Amino acid sequence: MIDWIGRHAILGFFLYVMIYIVSTIFFVPGSFLTIGAGFAFATAYNSVTYGVIFGSLSVFVGASIGSIISFLLGRYFFRDFVKSWI
């Protein structure tokens, strides 16, 4: 996977963002994914600087979009389901 990210930089970035979005929606702990992003990108590009930059950017974008989607799902799609519990 790390070699693939090194060969396909843009696609690897967006793939990690998508993984982070899905993980945020399904309540996977973000600390493992955040540390994993830094490690994966630093190893793929053989540079800690690029690892921190691409890892931080992918985590920020993925967590933000995942949070927005989770809010919208809870607000509109699952509203009646939650109201039935209350």
C-alpha positions in Angstrom: 0.0 0.0 0.0 2.8 2.4 0.9 4.6 1.8 -2.4 1.3 2.4 -4.2 0.9 5.7 -2.4 4.4 6.7 -3.4 3.7 5.9 -7.1 0.2 7.6 -7.2 0.6 10.6 -5.0 -2.7 12.4 -5.9 -4.8 9.2 -6.0 -3.2 8.0 -2.8 -4.1 11.2 -1.1 -7.7 11.1 -2.1 -7.9 7.4 -1.2 -6.7 8.1 2.3 -9.2 11.0 2.6 -12.0 8.6 1.5 -10.9 6.0 4.1 -10.9 8.7 6.8 -14.3 10.0 5.8 -15.8 6.5 6.1 -14.0 5.8 9.3 -15.3 9.1 10.8 -18.9 8.2 9.9 -18.5 4.7 11.5 -16.8 6.0 14.7 -13.4 4.5 14.2 -10.9 6.1 16.6 -9.1 8.9 14.7 -5.8 8.6 16.6 -4.8 5.4 14.8 -5.7 6.8 11.4 -3.9 10.1 12.1 -0.7 8.4 13.1 -1.0 6.0 10.2 -1.4 8.9 7.8 1.8 10.5 8.9 3.7 7.1 8.8 2.3 6.1 5.4 3.0 9.4 3.7 6.4 9.8 5.3 7.5 6.3 4.3 6.0 6.6 0.8 7.8 9.9 0.0 11.0 9.2 2.1 10.5 12.5 3.8 9.2 13.4 7.2 8.3 16.9 5.9 6.1 15.6 3.1 4.6 13.0 5.5 3.5 15.7 8.0 2.2 17.9 5.2 0.2 15.3 3.3 -0.8 13.4 6.4 -2.1 16.5 8.2 -3.9 17.7 5.1 -5.5 14.4 4.4 -6.6 14.0 8.0 -8.0 17.5 8.2 -10.0 17.2 5.0 -11.2 13.6 5.7 -12.3 14.5 9.3 -14.0 17.7 8.2 -16.0 16.0 5.4 -16.8 13.0 7.5 -18.1 15.2 10.3 -20.3 17.2 7.9 -21.7 14.0 6.4 -22.3 12.5 9.9 -24.2 15.6 10.9 -26.3 15.7 7.8 -27.1 12.0 8.2 -28.2 12.4 11.8 -30.1 15.6 11.1 -32.1 14.6 8.1 -31.8 10.8 7.3 -32.0 9.3 10.8 -34.1 12.0 12.4 -37.3 9.9 12.6 -35.4 6.9 13.8 -33.9 8.8 16.7 -37.2 10.5 17.5 -38.8 7.0 17.9 -36.3 6.2 20.6 -37.0 9.4 22.5 
